[in-house]
């Protein structure tokens, strides 16, 4: 699942009314009836509904309007604040990772690990991810690494038992590859490698991984009649993004 939030930044001295609403396919699942929730999700499985769970609204929101038509009417306080927080379970992941990691050696003694990893971005080709970091796990008794990539740079981190793969930018629809092997030192007592997950960090501007979009933002101020400047920015940050190997 994914945890999402809608944040607002206000820089004015007045207290206007603001009204915003999201896409029509957002489906809010109340959590007071678990059986109905499962039925609703099952009935809409395969559709493009976005199932919102655990919604928390800022105290400035007028709840009656939200309960009526799911629009968010509020009088924003000064500065930056979190207007809404929610979680989404049915989502399209921004990255798919295809790991092929094979341990080689003689029976009862692994001498090397062969890596073949492909990372594919699944978002719009006009967007791109920045500050991409892929942490590829290695056994604790790793002696030497021989790794090649077609994008970015790698560095073996012996204290963290992983290969750090840094990529400055990945465009939507792009694939990046990591191939190679690590050599292992022999142990007096052979221990099975736990094979921890691959971890990723990244940021994608203009992408809302939850699928939630702001349809409109209306500002009403009848006293000062000042001109407003409105803009919406979407950012997806990797939280706990892990891939089992």
N, C-alpha and C positions, 0 to 999 in steps of 0.2 A: 504494500500500500504506500500511499504518499501523504505527507502532511503539507497542507497548503495554507496560505494566509493572504488576506487582502489588506494592504497597508495604505494609509493616506498621509499626505504631507500638506499642511495648510500654512500659508504665509500671508495673513491679512489680519487687520484689527477688528473686523466686524464678525458677526455670527450669522452667516447665510444658511439657508436650508439647502441641503444637497440630496439628490436622489439618484440612485444607480441601480442597475439590474444586470443579471448575467444571462448566459445563453438559455434558450428555451428548453434545451434537453437536459438541464440540471434537475435531478430527481433527489429530493431530500428524504432520507430514510429516518423516521423517528426511532429512538432506541428503547421505547417503553414496551414494545411488543415484538420480541425476537422472532416468533413464528411467522408473523405477517411480513417482517423484514425479509426473511429467507424466501417467502413466497413471491414477494415483489421483485426481488433480484432474479429469482428463477424465471419468472414470467417475462422479464425484460432482457434476459440473457440473449446475446446475439444482436441487440439493438445498440444504438449509439448513445444511450442514456449515460449520464454521469451520476453516479450514486454518491451523494454527500452524507457523511457520517460525523457525529460528534461536533456539531456546529456550536461555536461560541461567538457571540456578538458583543461589540463594545457597548457600554452603558448609554452612549449618546444615540443609539439606534431606537427608533420608535417601533416596538415589537408588533403592535397591531397591524401596521402596514405590511410588515414582513410576513406575518401569518396569513394575511389576506391574499397577496399576489406575488410574494417572494421578492418584491423590490425592497431596497434598503434606503429608507428615508432617515436622515440624521442631520444634526447640527454639529459640525466638526469643531472640536476643541483646537486650541492653538498648537502648532508644532506637528511632530510626527506621532502617529498612533496606529495601532492595529485595529482595523474596523471589523474584521471577521477572520475566524480560524476554523478549519474543517479538515477532514481526512477523506481520501478517495481510494477505493479499493480496486475499481476496474479502470485501468489506465494503460496507455501505450508507452512502453519504456523508451527513453531517448537513445539508449545504446543496447545492443545485443553483443554479448561476448561468447565466442565459440572456442573453448579451450580443448586442446588435445595434448595432454601431459602424460608421458609414458615413462615408467621406471624400468631401466635396463640393468642387466648384470647376470651373474650366475645364481642358481637356486640358493636362496637363503642369504644372498649378499648383493645388494644393489650398489652398482659402481657409478652410475650416471643417470640423469633425468633429462629426457628429450622434450622440448617445448615447441608447440606450434599453436599460436594463439591469433585469432582474428577478431578485431573489434569493428563493429559496423554501427554507424549513426543512422537513426531511423526518423529524423525530422526533416523539415523543408530544406532544400538545397541552397536557398538564399540565406539561411542562418548558419551559424557556426558555434562550436563549443570552444572555450578558451581555458587555459590553465588546466589541461587534462593531465591527470596523474593516474597511472595504472600500477598497482602494487602486486607483483607476481611472486607468490611464495616459493621459497627454496628450502630443502632440508637443512637441518642445523649443522650437518657435517659437510657442507659444501666447501670444496677446495678451490675450484676454478670455474669461471663462467665464460662461455663463448656464445654471445647473443648478438643477433643482427635484427634490425628493424628497418622498415621502409619509410618511416616518418618519426621524427623526434630523436631523443637520446636516452640511453639506458645507463644505469649505474648500480652495481651490486652493493647492497648494504648488509655487511656480515652481522652487525649487532641486531638488526631487525629481521634477519633471515628472509630477505626478499630482494627482488630486482625492481628498482624504481624506473618506470618508463614515463618520461615527461614528453608531452606533445603540446606545442604552443597553440595550435588551432586545428580543429577537425570540422570540415563542412558537412552539411546534411547529405546523406546518401553516400558518404565516403567510407572506405575500408582501410584499416591500418593493420599491419602484420608484425608479429614478433616470432622469430624462429631461432633455434639454437639448442644448446645443451649445457648442463653443469656437471662437472666431475666431482665425485664424492670421495672423502677419505674413508679408509676402512675403520670400522669400529670393533673393539674387542667383543662387545655384545651387540648384535644386530638389533636395531629397534625399528619398528614399523613407522613410516612417515605418516603424520596425522593429516596431511594434505589440507591445510587451511584454505579458506576461500580467496579468490582474487578480489581486490578492493579497488574502487574507482573514485576519483574526485574530479569535478568539472563544473563549469558554469555555462549556461546557454541563454543568451539574451533574446528576447522576443518569443521565447517558447514557454507556454504554460503546459507543463507535463500532465497536469490534472485534467486538461481539456476545458477548464473554466475560462470564459472570456467576458469582458465587460461590454455589454451592448450599447449602453449610453451612460453619460454622467451629466446630470442637469444641476446647475447652480442657480438659486433664486435669492436675490437680495433686493428688497424693495425700498430700502432706506437710502443707501448711498448710490445705488445704480452704477457701480463701478464695472469695468470690463474684467472678465475673468479669463485666465489662461489655463486650459485644461489639457492634460495629457495622461496617457496610461502606458505603463512600462511593465513587460512581463520578464521575469527572470526565473530560470530553473537552476537550483543548486543541488549537487549531489549530497545527500545526507549519509545514510548507511547503505551504500551501493555495493553489494557483494554478490559474487558469482561462485557457486560451488564447483570444485574441480574433481 
